[in-house]
Amino acid sequence: MRDVAFHPEEDFLIVVDQKETLTLTRPQSDGKWEVTDAWKVSNLRNIRDVSASPGDEAVWIFSASALGEDVPFLGDTMRDGRGREWIVSEIQHLTRIGCWKCRGINMALRYGLDSWVDWYSPQWRLDESGVPVPEYRLRQPGIAARIVPEKEKWEEETSIVQSTIQARGVQVRNGKKRVRIFFQPSHLKIGFRDCLVTPDNRGFRVREYQPASSWKELSYVIAEEFRHES
């Protein structure tokens, strides 16, 4: 009878953990793969490292055949069965069992993205007198974000902005309270004059966009908060 070698790093994790569906996507490309038999394990390093945030890392092991001829890349996004997103931070090819082992970081947990914003962009139309005015259309809802106030105070203006967040039906008054909004996913290209709106109807008009320099970082915008007038 042939001896079967036992490899703790590869075999033990598969035996002990739970299976779920995983969706792997590649930012700024059409790459998307559905992995139906992914094995998820907790990051045991968090047990030994008290400085690590519990639950902000996890490991998946899945068959290499799930990606066909492709391979996972650092910075790919893994969406688990509960809709949580993890950024691939480490990759190991388990050649003995024909699997990929990918460690993922939950950026929302690690960087305290404790808010949600909806992203709106202006589309211009002519009013009855031929003057171009913006109508804001929803581009993407439910973006995980962190809103950090800057030091500027309100400087109220008297004029009411003509643009309307169409889906919410609210008019806004200009203000000068500036914030930085950090968000995930980092590859979104949010433009000047775009608006971000929170679930409690706080609105922010984008003045500057700073893209992340790598998958390890968050993008952010500098924006001015505007007041609502129902």
N, C-alpha and C positions, 0 to 999 in steps of 0.2 A: 504494500500500500504506500502511495506517495505521500510524503510529509507535506502539510500545508502550512506555509509560514504565516505567522500572525504579525501584522504591522499596526501597532496601536494608533499611530497618527492617522492612518487611513481607515482601518477596519472598525475600530471601536466607536468612532463618531457615527458611523452609519448604523451600527447596531442599536445605539441608545436613543436616537432622536426621532423626531416627528416629521412626517412627509407633508408637503404642501405644494401648491402651484405658485410659480414664480414667473414674472414677466421681466425680461431683460431688454432694455432699450439703450440706444447710443445717441447722446445729444448731438444735435446739428447733423443728423443723418436719418435715413429711413430704416436703420437697423432695428429690428424688433423680433424677439424670440419668446415663444411660450414654452416654459419648462414645467411640465405637469408633475414630474416626480423629483422635486428638489427636497433635500434633507436639510432642515434648519437646526443649528445648534447654538446655544448661548455662548457668549464670549467669556471663557473661564478666567481670562486675565482680569476681568472686573472684580472677581472674588478676591484676588490677591492685591489689587491696586485700588486703594480707597479713594484715590484722586479721580478715578475714572467715573463717568456718569453711568449709573446702572441702566442697562438697556439701550445705550446709544451705539453699540456694536453687536453684530451677529455674524454667523458664518453659515454659508450654504454649500452643500456638496451636491452636484448633479452630473448626470451622464454627459460626456463630451459630445455624444451623438445628438444631443438636444440642440446644439448650435450648428450642426452640419459641418461644413468646412471652415466655419468662422471660429474665432477664439474671443474670450472676454478681454476687454481693455480696462485699464485704470480709468476711473471716471464714468464708466457705464452706470446706468441706474437700474436697480433691482426693485421691483414693486411686489410686495408679498400679498398673500391672500386677503389681508385686512386693509389693503390700500396704502400701507406705509412704504416710503421710499428709502432706499439705502444706496449710497454711492460706493462703488467697488474701490477698495483701498489696498487690497492685497490679493494676489492670484497665485495659485499653486496647481500644477498639473499632476494629478495622482495617476501616474502612468500604469501602476500595477492593476488598478481597477477601472481604468478608462474614464476617469471623472475629472471635473474641475472643482476646485475648492476656492471659494471667493469670500473674503471678508468684506463686510459692508459697514459704512458709517451712516447712522441716521442723523443727518445734518440738522434737522429741526430740533432734536433732543440735545445734540452736542452744543449748538449755538443759541439755544433758548429762543427758537422761533415760535413764540407763544401767541401770535396773532394770525389772522387770515385777511387777505385782501383780494378784491376782484380788480382785474386789469381792464381799463377802458381806453380806447383810442379814438381820436376825433375823425369824423368824416365830414367834409365840407360841402355845404349846399348854399344856394343863393336864396335870400329871403325875398319878400314881395318887392322890395326896392332895389334888388340886385346886389345887395351887400352879402359877401360870403360869411356864413356863420357855421360853427361846428355842431355836429350832433355826435354824441359819444356812444360808441357801440362796444358791447362786451367782447373782449378778446379771450380772456381766460379767467374762470372763477376759482376761488379757493386756493390761492397761492400762500404757502406758509411764509410768514414774515416776522420780523422784529422791528418795532418802531422806536427809534431813539430820539428824543427831543433835542433840538439845538437851543442856543441861548436867545435867539431873536424873540421879541415880543410882538403881540398883535399890533398892526398898523392898519386900522380899518379904512377902507375906501367906501365912498358913497354909492358908486355905481354897482349895479347887479350884473354879473356876468351873464351873457345871453345864452351860453351853452347850457345844455341840460343833459344830465345823466339819464339817458332815455329809459333804461330799464327800471329806474327808481323814481323818475318823475319829480325830481327836486331841482330847484334853482340854487345857485351858490353865490356867496359874496366873497370877494377877494380878501386874503389876509397875508400876513408876512411871517407867520410862525413856521419856522423851518424845522424839518426833521430829516433824519437819515433812516431809510427803510432797507433793511437787509432781507434778502429773500432767496428762496430755493424754488425751482431749479435755477442754477446760476447762468444758464445759456440764454435766458430770455432777453431779448433786445428791446427794452422798454424805451420809448422815444420821448423827446422833449414835447411837452404839452399833453402827454398821456396822463391819465388819472388813475389813482388807486383808491378804492373805497372799502372800508371795513364793514363788517356785518351790522355795526351800530351806526352806520351812515356817517362816519368821519371820512372826509374826502381830502386827498392830497394830490396836488398838481405837480408833475415832474418838472424839475428845472435842470437836473444834471444826472447823467447815468454813468456809473463806474462799473465796468464788467470785471468779473473775477479773472485773475491772471492764471489760475489753475483750478482743477477740480477740487482741491483742498480748501478753497476759499469760497466766500459768498460774494455775489454781486450786491450792489446797493445803489439806491438813487437818493439824491437830495431833492426834497419836495417841499412845497408850501401848502400848509393846511388851509382849506377854505371852509367857511361856515355855510351851513344849509339854511335855506328859507323855504319852508314847506308851502 
